[in-house]
């Protein structure tokens, strides 16, 4: 990722050079803008020619949910990688500044925006009078929305007051609330669906947020051998996370689209098209992860795994944006 200092190769032996603060800011702004365009412009592209209609404000809702997913992933990834780093013998004491306060604050704002949509009857509110805050307590979706708002607020307070370990519980509450929200009680076997979503979401957050923070540590530690060791340990855990993400994703897709109709719905429904795009992105991420792992094992300088790992982070950001879009699209019809 552009925020990470470049890693020198084995051929030149130089210390990684720092990029200017302006360059990092411009690169980050460009990536965030591109990521925001996916949920904002995605509904019209996905719905084109399907005969389906999206809910009002689908693009904005998709963007808010993508920000919520990112707000969950970054602090969880930091906690996950810090735990790995602490167990490395002889690891440098330096740690990059935490992004958790900003991520959880962004998650709180996104959760607040989504709660306002629920309070306005699942419509985008255009004035304060349309928001019925008291009505949130009277519905399942409203209570889950309030839980996410309060959980992110608590996580943000823990992050700002430097109590990182205490963030685990409110962030876990967000993941549980998201899993329950995605599977209403009217759905067939909703607890099974919620369980699959909870595992899928948690593993995806650890994978994406963990890799981002691992690369930040790698850039800070320069060419210390602990950097390669950290990346290697992360890669082993990431392989398990990818397997869990794949298994739960396939099961969830088959629950939405039965096997007899899945091929048709992947191309004729907005949900299916977006899911197919997400599958391609995850496949690209997996190939980049494999490339990084091969370099980590076989290259004379293990830190040559840094470039594909950096590309993997960018691709994972796109996956998060597409996931936000997916939640805002109409669910496919279960054909018989």
C-alpha positions in Angstrom: 0.0 0.0 0.0 1.2 3.5 -0.7 1.3 4.4 3.0 4.0 1.9 3.6 7.7 2.6 3.0 9.2 0.8 0.0 11.1 -2.3 0.9 14.6 -2.6 -0.6 15.4 -5.7 -2.6 18.3 -8.0 -2.0 20.2 -6.6 -5.0 20.7 -3.1 -3.7 20.7 -3.6 0.1 19.4 -0.1 0.8 17.2 0.9 3.6 13.6 1.5 2.4 13.0 5.1 1.4 10.3 7.2 3.0 7.6 8.7 0.8 6.6 12.2 1.4 3.6 12.9 3.6 1.9 14.6 0.6 2.4 11.6 -1.6 1.0 9.2 1.0 -2.0 11.5 1.5 -2.7 11.8 -2.3 -2.4 8.0 -2.8 -4.7 7.3 0.2 -7.3 9.9 -1.1 -7.2 8.3 -4.6 -7.7 4.8 -3.2 -10.6 5.9 -0.9 -12.3 7.8 -3.7 -12.1 4.8 -6.0 -13.3 2.5 -3.3 -16.3 4.8 -2.6 -17.3 4.8 -6.3 -17.9 1.0 -6.2 -20.9 1.1 -3.8 -22.1 4.5 -5.1 -22.2 3.6 -8.8 -22.5 -0.1 -8.4 -26.3 -0.5 -8.0 -27.2 1.0 -11.4 -24.6 -1.1 -13.1 -25.6 -4.3 -11.3 -29.3 -3.8 -11.8 -29.1 -2.9 -15.5 -31.2 -5.3 -17.6 -32.4 -7.4 -14.6 -35.8 -5.9 -14.2 -35.2 -5.5 -10.5 -35.5 -2.3 -8.5 -33.2 -1.3 -5.7 -34.3 0.4 -2.5 -34.1 4.2 -2.5 -30.5 5.3 -1.7 -29.0 1.9 -2.3 -25.7 3.5 -3.2 -25.4 5.5 -0.1 -26.4 2.6 2.1 -23.8 0.4 0.4 -21.1 3.0 1.0 -22.1 3.4 4.7 -22.0 -0.4 5.2 -18.6 -0.6 3.4 -17.3 2.1 5.8 -18.8 0.1 8.7 -16.9 -3.1 7.5 -13.7 -1.1 7.2 -14.2 0.3 10.7 -14.5 -3.2 12.0 -11.5 -4.7 10.1 -8.8 -2.1 10.9 -8.9 -2.4 14.7 -9.5 -6.1 14.7 -6.5 -6.5 12.3 -4.3 -4.4 14.6 -5.1 -6.5 17.6 -4.5 -9.7 15.7 -1.1 -8.7 14.3 0.0 -7.1 17.5 -0.6 -10.5 19.2 1.5 -12.2 16.5 4.3 -9.6 16.9 4.4 -10.0 20.7 5.2 -13.6 20.2 8.1 -13.1 17.9 11.5 -13.5 19.6 13.6 -10.5 19.3 11.1 -8.3 17.5 11.8 -4.6 17.5 9.8 -2.5 20.1 8.7 0.1 17.5 5.0 0.1 16.6 3.3 2.3 14.0 0.7 4.7 15.3 -2.7 3.1 15.7 -5.4 3.7 13.1 -8.1 2.2 15.4 -9.3 5.6 16.8 -10.0 6.9 13.3 -11.4 3.6 12.0 -13.8 3.1 14.9 -14.9 6.8 14.7 -15.7 6.2 11.0 -17.5 3.0 11.9 -19.6 5.0 14.5 -20.5 7.6 11.9 -21.5 4.9 9.4 -23.5 3.0 12.0 -25.3 6.2 13.0 -26.1 6.9 9.4 -27.5 3.4 8.9 -29.5 3.7 12.2 -31.1 6.9 10.9 -32.2 5.1 7.7 -33.9 2.4 9.9 -35.5 5.1 12.0 -36.9 6.7 8.9 -38.6 3.5 7.8 -35.7 2.2 5.7 -35.7 5.4 3.6 -33.0 8.0 3.3 -34.1 10.8 5.7 -34.0 14.3 4.2 -34.9 16.2 7.4 -34.7 15.5 11.2 -38.5 15.2 11.5 -38.4 12.0 9.4 -36.2 10.2 12.0 -38.2 8.4 14.7 -35.4 7.6 17.2 -37.9 6.1 19.7 -39.1 3.8 17.0 -35.7 2.1 16.9 -36.5 0.3 20.1 -39.7 -1.2 18.7 -38.2 -3.3 15.9 -35.5 -5.9 15.6 -33.6 -4.0 13.0 -33.8 -0.9 15.1 -32.4 -2.5 18.2 -29.6 -4.1 16.2 -28.8 -0.7 14.6 -28.6 0.9 18.1 -26.4 -1.9 19.3 -23.9 -1.2 16.4 -23.9 2.5 17.2 -23.3 2.0 20.9 -20.7 -0.7 20.3 -18.7 1.4 17.9 -18.9 4.4 20.3 -17.5 2.2 23.1 -14.8 0.8 20.8 -13.8 4.3 19.7 -13.5 5.5 23.4 -11.3 2.5 24.1 -9.1 3.3 21.2 -8.8 7.0 22.0 -8.0 6.3 25.6 -5.4 3.6 24.6 -7.2 0.6 25.9 -6.8 -1.5 22.7 -7.5 -4.9 24.3 -10.9 -3.6 25.6 -12.0 -3.0 22.0 -12.5 -6.8 21.4 -15.9 -7.0 23.1 -17.6 -4.0 21.4 -16.2 -5.0 18.0 -17.4 -8.6 18.6 -20.9 -7.1 19.3 -20.8 -5.3 16.0 -20.0 -8.5 14.2 -22.8 -10.4 15.9 -25.3 -7.6 15.2 -24.3 -7.5 11.5 -24.7 -11.3 11.3 -28.2 -11.2 12.9 -29.3 -8.2 10.8 -28.4 -10.0 7.6 -30.7 -12.9 8.4 -34.2 -11.8 9.6 -36.4 -14.1 11.6 -38.6 -14.7 8.6 -35.8 -16.4 6.8 -35.5 -20.2 6.8 -33.0 -21.3 9.5 -31.9 -17.7 10.3 -29.5 -18.8 13.0 -27.6 -21.0 10.6 -27.3 -18.1 8.2 -26.2 -15.7 11.0 -23.6 -18.2 12.1 -22.2 -18.5 8.6 -22.1 -14.7 8.3 -20.5 -14.2 11.6 -17.6 -16.5 10.8 -17.3 -15.1 7.3 -17.2 -11.5 8.5 -14.8 -12.1 11.4 -12.3 -14.0 9.2 -12.5 -11.4 6.5 -11.9 -8.6 9.0 -8.9 -10.4 10.5 -7.5 -11.1 7.0 -7.8 -7.6 5.5 -7.1 -5.6 8.6 -4.3 -7.9 9.7 -2.5 -7.7 6.4 -2.7 -3.9 6.4 -1.2 -3.7 9.8 1.4 -6.4 9.1 2.7 -4.3 6.1 2.8 -1.2 8.3 4.9 -3.0 10.8 7.1 -4.4 8.0 7.7 -0.9 6.7 8.6 0.4 10.2 11.0 -2.5 10.9 12.9 -1.9 7.6 15.1 -5.0 7.0 15.0 -6.5 10.4 14.6 -10.3 10.1 11.6 -10.1 12.4 9.7 -8.5 9.5 9.9 -11.5 7.3 9.1 -13.8 10.3 6.0 -11.7 11.0 4.8 -11.9 7.4 5.4 -15.6 7.4 3.4 -16.2 10.6 0.6 -14.0 9.3 0.6 -15.9 6.0 0.1 -19.3 7.8 -2.9 -17.9 9.7 -4.3 -16.2 6.6 -4.4 -19.5 4.7 -6.8 -20.8 7.4 -8.8 -17.6 7.3 -9.1 -17.9 3.5 -10.4 -21.5 3.8 -13.0 -20.4 6.3 -14.1 -17.5 4.2 -14.4 -19.7 1.1 -16.4 -22.4 2.9 -18.8 -20.0 4.6 -19.2 -17.9 1.4 -20.1 -20.9 -0.7 -22.6 -22.1 1.9 -24.2 -18.6 2.2 -24.4 -18.2 -1.6 -26.2 -21.6 -1.9 -28.6 -20.6 0.8 -29.5 -17.4 -1.2 -29.4 -19.1 -4.6 -30.1 -22.9 -4.7 -27.6 -25.0 -6.7 -30.1 -25.7 -9.4 -30.5 -21.9 -10.2 -27.2 -20.4 -9.1 -25.6 -20.3 -12.6 -28.6 -18.4 -14.0 -28.9 -16.0 -11.0 -25.2 -15.2 -11.1 -25.7 -13.4 -14.4 -29.4 -12.4 -14.4 -29.7 -10.8 -10.9 -28.0 -7.8 -9.4 -27.1 -9.8 -6.3 -25.7 -12.6 -8.4 -23.6 -10.3 -10.6 -22.1 -8.5 -7.6 -21.4 -11.8 -5.9 -19.6 -13.0 -9.1 -17.5 -9.8 -9.1 -16.6 -10.4 -5.5 -15.6 -14.0 -6.3 -13.3 -12.8 -9.0 -11.8 -10.3 -6.6 -11.3 -12.8 -3.9 -9.7 -15.2 -6.4 -7.3 -12.4 -7.4 -6.5 -11.8 -3.8 -5.8 -15.5 -3.2 -3.4 -15.5 -6.2 -1.6 -12.5 -4.8 -1.4 -14.2 -1.4 0.0 -17.3 -3.0 2.6 -15.3 -5.0 3.7 -13.5 -1.8 4.0 -16.8 0.1 6.1 -18.4 -2.7 8.4 -15.4 -2.6 8.5 -15.6 1.2 9.7 -19.2 1.1 11.9 -19.3 -2.0 13.4 -15.9 -2.6 16.9 -15.1 -1.3 15.4 -12.0 0.3 12.0 -12.9 1.9 11.0 -9.2 1.9 10.5 -9.4 -1.9 7.0 -10.7 -0.8 6.2 -7.1 0.0 5.0 -5.9 -3.4 2.4 -8.7 -4.0 1.3 -8.3 -0.4 0.8 -4.6 -0.9 -1.3 -5.3 -4.0 -3.3 -7.8 -2.0 -4.2 -5.1 0.5 -5.5 -2.9 -2.3 -7.6 -5.8 -3.7 -8.9 -6.5 -0.3 -10.1 -2.9 0.0 -12.0 -3.5 -3.2 -13.6 -6.6 -1.7 -14.7 -4.6 1.3 -16.3 -2.0 -1.0 -18.1 -4.7 -3.1 -19.3 -6.4 0.1 -20.9 -3.1 1.1 -22.6 -2.9 -2.2 -23.8 -6.5 -1.9 -25.8 -5.8 1.3 -27.7 -2.9 -0.4 -29.0 -4.9 -3.4 -32.3 -6.9 -3.5 -31.9 -10.5 -2.6 -32.4 -13.0 -5.4 -35.6 -14.9 -5.6 -35.4 -18.6 -4.5 -36.6 -20.3 -7.7 -38.1 -23.8 -7.3 
